[in-house]
């Protein structure tokens, strides 16, 4: 995970097929986008924990990167 002001980048390796969890995230996420395609990714945010899964049809054999926009 790389963090910049109001944005984080999540990297999913090809063999990772589970839900991505980011704990202790103090800023509320407002949007998640798969960088390669521009598709928005559904997510949940509860108790300072972000959870998202990249749909199988959008996965590749490369590292997939999701850009998560955070509330200012």
N, C-alpha and C positions, 0 to 999 in steps of 0.2 A: 504494500500500500504506500503510495506517495501522496503527501498532502501539500496543497497550496492553499492560499487564502480562498475560502468558500468553495473549494473543489477537492475531491479526492479521486485517485485513480486506483481501481481494483484490477488485479491481473489474475486470470484463471488459466492455469496450465491445461494442456489438452487432456490429460488423464484425470483431471478433477471434474467430477460430474455431480457434485453435491451443491448444497446451499452455501453461499458465501455469507459469513457472519462477521460484522464489525462491532465489537463491544465498546462501551464507554465513549460513544460518539455523542458529544454534547450539542453539536449543531444539527438541527433537523434537516434531513435530505428532502429536496423538493423535486428532483428529477434524476433519472439514471439513463445513460445512453451508451449503447455499444458503439465504440468509436469506428470500427471497421465498416459498419452498415448505416449508422445513424438511427437504428431502431431504439425506441424507448424500452427499457426493461422494467417490469413490475417489481415493486419492493414493498417491504413492511418496515415500520420503525416503531418500536415499543421499548420503553424502559431504557432508553439510550443505546439500543441495539438495532443495527441495520441488518436486514436479511434480504438476499436476492439470489435468484438462480437464472442463469442464462439458458433460455429454451434450447433444447437439443438441435432444433432445425437451424439455429443461428451459430452453433459451435463450429469450430474449425480444428484442424490438426496443429494450429499455431497457438500462441498465447493470445487469448482474447482479453481486451482491455475495456473496462466499463468506466466511464466518467460520471461521477456522482456530484451533482450540484447541491450545495448546502445553503440553508437560509442564512442571510446576512445578519 
